[in-house]
Amino acid sequence: MSGTPEHQQLWQQGEDFNPQPISGILGVNEIAFRSPLYGDAYRWPLNSGRNPAMRLEFFYKSCLLRVGTTSGAGDYQSRLYLVESVATDLDSNHTLSFFCAQPGINTRVTVYPQGGVDESHRFGQTPIIDTPGFSVPVREIGRSGTAYNPRDLKPAVTVEQTAALLDCTEAYVRQLARTGRLVGEKLGRDWFLDPDSVARFPKPRSHRQSSLRPLAEEKY
């Protein structure tokens, strides 16, 4: 780790990722998991017991940050970022900063231990945010309600979109995802699916046939 007494860099692309400093700042233990879409990751639940519930997820091999909220009804929304470095601001209640950049715009995602998340943007010609002690670029690649495949940044597709592409029912698409015939990840009460997996899947012979296939009971 490097930095000044006011700022401390915790991770940057190319380094091994250690989740423990982030866990210490947030005051919660990390949960290791693997996403079919984005690979190995750690999750930190924030504002536990509140509605909507918030969670921070960092896919350290794909360098992706996902900030997601799930309502009491199971509705899920998220923002997804491509991160190049993570730091902590020791003068601001030990908040976390995830830095992302693309030409002409910089994004800084600040995460507070209490569960709040702020975004700040700076437009300009230089895609670098200069912070005392280090310089860090960051790039936002997702908007609320969308997810991205890190291999080529193709948008993941929803159940509704997949049903339209395959000319079948949404219940059938959920069955394909649940049984692993389509690669996807369940977030909240529904699925987000890998577009390449959907493109490779053969269309059912008829919409009626796909509608009449026996389905396991849906669990949300």
C-alpha positions in Angstrom: 0.0 0.0 0.0 1.1 3.5 -0.7 -0.2 7.0 -0.1 -0.1 10.0 2.2 -1.5 10.2 5.8 -4.7 11.6 4.3 -5.2 9.0 1.5 -4.2 5.3 1.2 -4.4 3.3 -2.0 -5.7 -0.2 -1.3 -5.6 -1.8 -4.8 -4.9 -1.0 -8.4 -5.2 -3.1 -11.6 -2.3 -5.6 -11.9 -2.1 -6.2 -8.1 -3.4 -9.1 -6.1 -6.6 -8.2 -4.3 -7.0 -8.5 -0.6 -10.6 -7.9 0.7 -9.7 -7.5 4.3 -8.9 -3.7 4.3 -12.3 -3.0 2.7 -14.0 -5.3 5.2 -12.3 -3.4 8.0 -13.4 0.0 6.7 -17.0 -1.1 6.1 -17.2 -3.0 9.4 -18.6 -6.2 7.8 -17.1 -9.5 6.7 -16.6 -10.1 3.1 -18.5 -13.0 1.4 -16.6 -14.8 -1.4 -18.7 -16.0 -4.3 -18.4 -16.6 -8.1 -20.7 -15.0 -10.7 -21.4 -16.9 -13.9 -21.2 -13.6 -15.7 -18.2 -11.9 -14.1 -16.2 -14.5 -12.2 -14.7 -14.5 -8.7 -15.8 -11.8 -6.4 -16.4 -10.6 -2.8 -19.6 -9.1 -1.5 -20.2 -6.7 1.4 -23.8 -6.2 2.6 -24.5 -2.5 3.5 -27.3 -0.9 5.5 -28.4 -4.4 6.7 -32.1 -4.7 7.6 -33.2 -1.6 5.7 -35.3 -1.4 2.6 -34.0 -1.4 0.0 -31.1 -3.6 1.0 -27.8 -2.5 -0.6 -24.7 -4.6 -1.4 -21.3 -3.8 -2.7 -19.6 -6.4 -5.0 -16.1 -6.3 -6.4 -15.2 -8.8 -9.2 -11.5 -8.5 -8.7 -10.4 -10.5 -11.7 -12.7 -8.6 -14.1 -12.0 -5.3 -12.2 -15.7 -4.7 -12.0 -17.6 -2.9 -9.2 -21.3 -3.5 -8.8 -23.5 -1.5 -6.4 -26.9 -3.1 -6.2 -30.1 -2.6 -4.3 -32.9 -5.1 -3.7 -36.4 -3.9 -2.5 -38.5 -5.8 -0.1 -40.5 -7.0 -3.2 -37.3 -8.4 -4.7 -36.9 -5.8 -7.4 -33.2 -5.4 -8.2 -31.3 -2.4 -9.6 -27.6 -1.9 -10.0 -24.8 0.2 -11.4 -21.7 -1.4 -12.8 -18.2 0.1 -13.2 -14.9 -0.8 -14.6 -12.4 0.0 -11.8 -8.7 0.8 -12.0 -8.0 1.5 -8.4 -9.4 1.6 -4.9 -8.4 4.0 -2.1 -9.6 5.1 1.3 -9.8 8.7 2.5 -8.6 8.7 6.1 -10.0 12.3 6.7 -13.6 11.4 5.7 -14.7 8.7 8.2 -12.6 6.1 6.3 -14.8 6.1 3.2 -13.9 4.0 0.2 -13.3 5.5 -3.3 -13.4 3.4 -6.5 -11.9 5.3 -9.4 -12.9 4.8 -13.0 -12.1 6.7 -16.1 -12.6 6.9 -19.9 -11.3 9.6 -22.3 -12.9 12.9 -21.4 -14.7 11.8 -18.2 -13.7 10.6 -14.7 -16.0 8.9 -12.2 -15.3 8.5 -8.5 -17.6 6.2 -6.6 -17.5 6.9 -2.8 -18.9 4.2 -0.5 -19.7 5.1 3.1 -19.6 2.5 5.9 -23.2 3.4 6.8 -24.4 2.3 3.4 -24.5 5.5 1.3 -23.0 5.7 -2.1 -22.1 8.9 -4.0 -20.9 9.5 -7.6 -18.8 12.5 -8.7 -17.8 13.2 -12.3 -15.3 15.5 -13.9 -15.3 16.3 -17.6 -12.1 17.2 -19.4 -9.4 16.1 -21.8 -7.3 14.2 -19.2 -8.8 10.9 -18.0 -6.9 11.0 -14.7 -8.1 12.1 -11.2 -5.2 13.5 -9.3 -5.6 12.9 -5.6 -2.8 13.6 -3.0 -0.6 10.6 -2.9 -1.6 8.9 -6.2 -3.2 9.3 -9.6 -6.1 7.0 -10.5 -8.2 6.5 -13.6 -11.7 5.1 -13.6 -14.4 4.2 -16.2 -18.1 3.7 -15.7 -19.5 1.1 -18.0 -23.0 0.5 -16.7 -26.3 2.2 -16.0 -29.0 1.3 -13.6 -30.7 -1.9 -14.5 -28.0 -3.1 -16.9 -25.2 -5.6 -16.5 -22.1 -6.2 -18.7 -20.0 -9.1 -19.7 -16.3 -8.3 -18.9 -15.0 -10.3 -21.9 -16.2 -7.9 -24.5 -18.6 -5.6 -22.6 -21.7 -6.9 -24.4 -24.8 -6.0 -22.5 -26.3 -8.9 -20.6 -29.9 -9.6 -21.6 -33.0 -9.7 -19.4 -35.5 -12.6 -19.3 -38.0 -10.5 -21.3 -35.4 -9.8 -24.1 -34.3 -13.4 -24.2 -37.9 -14.6 -24.5 -38.4 -12.3 -27.5 -35.1 -13.5 -29.1 -35.9 -17.2 -28.7 -39.7 -16.7 -29.4 -40.7 -18.5 -26.2 -42.2 -17.7 -22.8 -40.4 -16.0 -20.0 -41.1 -19.0 -17.8 -39.3 -21.2 -20.2 -36.3 -18.8 -20.2 -36.2 -18.9 -16.4 -36.2 -22.7 -16.5 -33.2 -22.6 -18.9 -31.3 -20.3 -16.6 -32.2 -22.2 -13.5 -31.0 -25.5 -15.0 -27.8 -24.0 -16.4 -28.7 -24.4 -20.1 -28.4 -20.6 -20.4 -25.5 -18.9 -18.5 -26.9 -16.2 -16.2 -27.0 -14.8 -12.8 -30.1 -14.3 -10.6 -30.3 -10.9 -9.1 -33.3 -10.1 -6.9 -36.2 -12.1 -8.3 -35.1 -12.4 -11.9 -32.2 -13.4 -14.2 -29.6 -11.5 -16.3 -28.2 -13.7 -19.1 -25.0 -13.9 -21.0 -25.7 -12.7 -24.6 -23.3 -15.2 -26.2 -25.1 -18.1 -24.4 -28.4 -16.8 -25.6 -27.1 -16.4 -29.2 -25.8 -20.1 -29.2 -29.0 -21.5 -27.9 -31.3 -23.1 -30.6 -34.7 -21.6 -30.9 -37.6 -23.9 -29.8 -39.4 -25.4 -32.7 -42.5 -23.5 -31.9 -43.6 -20.9 -29.3 -46.4 -23.2 -28.3 -44.1 -26.1 -27.7 -41.9 -24.0 -25.4 -45.0 -22.8 -23.6 -46.1 -26.3 -22.9 -42.9 -27.8 -21.6 -43.1 -29.0 -18.0 -41.7 -26.4 -15.6 -40.5 -26.7 -12.1 -42.2 -24.4 -9.6 -40.8 -20.8 -9.8 -39.2 -19.7 -6.6 -38.5 -16.0 -6.1 
